[in-house]
């Protein structure tokens, strides 16, 4: 009985894949969104102020 020795060849190590960076953020869209939120808050405060003045309730929103 003969036993043949099988040759074992180790597989070449796979290169480490770099993690993908997230897509770039469009800062213009972010700035516009923030401006819109601020304008909505200011408009709401102004509307509340005007409504309060018409009903006799006065609040200082200039802070």
C-alpha positions in Angstrom: 0.0 0.0 0.0 1.3 3.4 -1.0 0.3 6.7 0.5 0.8 9.7 -1.7 1.5 12.9 0.1 -0.7 15.7 -1.2 0.9 19.0 -1.6 -0.9 21.8 0.2 -0.5 25.3 -1.2 -1.9 28.1 1.0 -4.1 30.5 -0.8 -2.6 34.0 -1.2 -3.9 36.4 1.4 -6.7 38.6 0.1 -5.9 42.4 0.2 -7.8 44.2 2.9 -10.6 46.2 1.3 -10.8 49.8 2.3 -14.0 50.9 3.9 -16.1 53.0 1.6 -16.5 56.6 2.6 -20.0 57.9 2.8 -21.1 60.0 -0.1 -20.3 63.7 0.1 -22.8 66.0 1.8 -24.2 68.8 -0.2 -23.6 71.7 2.2 -25.7 74.1 0.1 -28.8 71.9 0.6 -28.1 71.6 4.3 -27.8 75.4 4.6 -31.0 76.0 2.7 -32.8 73.4 4.9 -31.5 75.2 8.1 -32.5 78.6 6.7 -36.0 77.3 5.9 -36.4 76.0 9.5 -35.3 79.3 10.9 -37.7 81.2 8.7 -40.6 79.0 9.6 -39.8 79.5 13.3 -39.5 83.3 12.9 -42.8 83.4 10.9 -44.5 81.4 13.5 -43.2 83.7 16.3 -44.2 86.8 14.3 -47.7 85.4 13.7 -48.0 84.6 17.4 -46.9 88.1 18.2 -49.4 89.7 15.9 -52.2 87.4 17.1 -51.3 88.2 20.7 -51.3 92.0 20.0 -54.7 91.7 18.4 -56.1 89.9 21.4 -54.4 92.1 23.9 -51.6 89.8 24.9 -48.1 91.3 24.3 -44.9 89.3 24.3 -41.3 90.4 23.6 -39.9 88.2 20.8 -36.8 90.3 20.1 -34.7 88.1 22.3 
